[in-house]
Amino acid sequence: MDYWPTARWKVAIIEQGAEQWLEPELPYALIGSHPCCTVQISEPRVSPFIYFACCFVDSVEIWPLCPIAFPRWGATLPEHTLAIGKKRVSLVHQSHSLWPSIANRGKTSARPTSQKQFQIPEASIRTPGRQITLDWDGKQRPKRLARRVMILGAEHPSTLRLYGQGLAPCDHAVVCVGDSVWTINLNPNSIECDPRSLCKPLNSVPSYETIGNIKLRLGVTQQAPKTPESSASHPGQPAISLHLSNPPRTESTPKSEKDRQNKSGEGPRSTSEPSATSTGTNKSRDGSKPIKQSPEADPNTPETLTTQLTDQLVRIDQAKFTKRRSLVIFAIIAGFLTAVAIVLWIVFELLVPKMSEMMG
């Protein structure tokens, strides 16, 4: 199967100074105590699935799969070690300066022969540009992919949480690179332990991927518009409006106005009505209830608040660690200076007079 553009990457498992290196064969890996995990941490108190690691052409990203203390999200560096049980896990990307010294460490797995290195512009690789449609209960709910990895599940720490749809806390990962999208099962059973079987490409409509009670489609499917007769047949019932990305309506612009806009550096303005994702509180023409703001534009989403709280806790912990380290260093320096002072006092106050009496 073809995966997204990637590079080589290695994982170091450190315990009491001993290092164990391995290079994942695929551009993604599960970290935990489950037998299906590529990076297995065999300890009794370690959860089956702790982290999902994903490698791209420019970095390695990690996403937590269970509630843990001081987790990490997004791009990571080798110095950002993951505390899992009694071990520390470090991930090294091929672009890092440490790579030449560790490139030959551990077991190196050959890349799958079917994997292609796509020629995709760097801007498309870094910036997801696709929409998916979540379909359940006969309703379609579009979702714009704002980052390369989205964790779909029912509870924290999923980045997209959907309750009551038969999902695990962190059920699937949705990876978007350019215009291509893949889904990765984050809760495999013993039958699905082959890492290659966990990843599936998400094809264009009308095909879909079933996750729990949800049908996941690539792109946005357009529904037939309601006729005035159908709207009038249910008086007093508010219309259900979806966040669909309708193409903007274009109108003819006089040549003089076009020239003026080109000289000022501005393009012609679209005359389409503002969409629900841009305003967040627009009302429909028939006076229906206002559309809620999209999760990407709301700074008070559970994901944003959780990330901010975790970052604050990490900064507090780092400040405490720095303070403790400074106190230890100060105590060592003070003890050393005190010892030197005692030795000098013994030499000049006791030894020197005695030697002077013996020689004089």
Helices and strands as residue ranges (DSSP letters): E 9-15, E 18-23, E 28-32, E 39-40, E 51-55, E 60-64, E 74-76, E 82-84, E 87-93, H 99-102, E 107-108, H 122-126, E 131-136, E 139-144, E 149-153, E 160-161, E 172-177, E 180-185, G 190-192, G 195-198, E 199-201, E 209-211, E 214-218, H 228-232, H 255-264, H 276-279, H 302-346, I 347-351, H 352-359
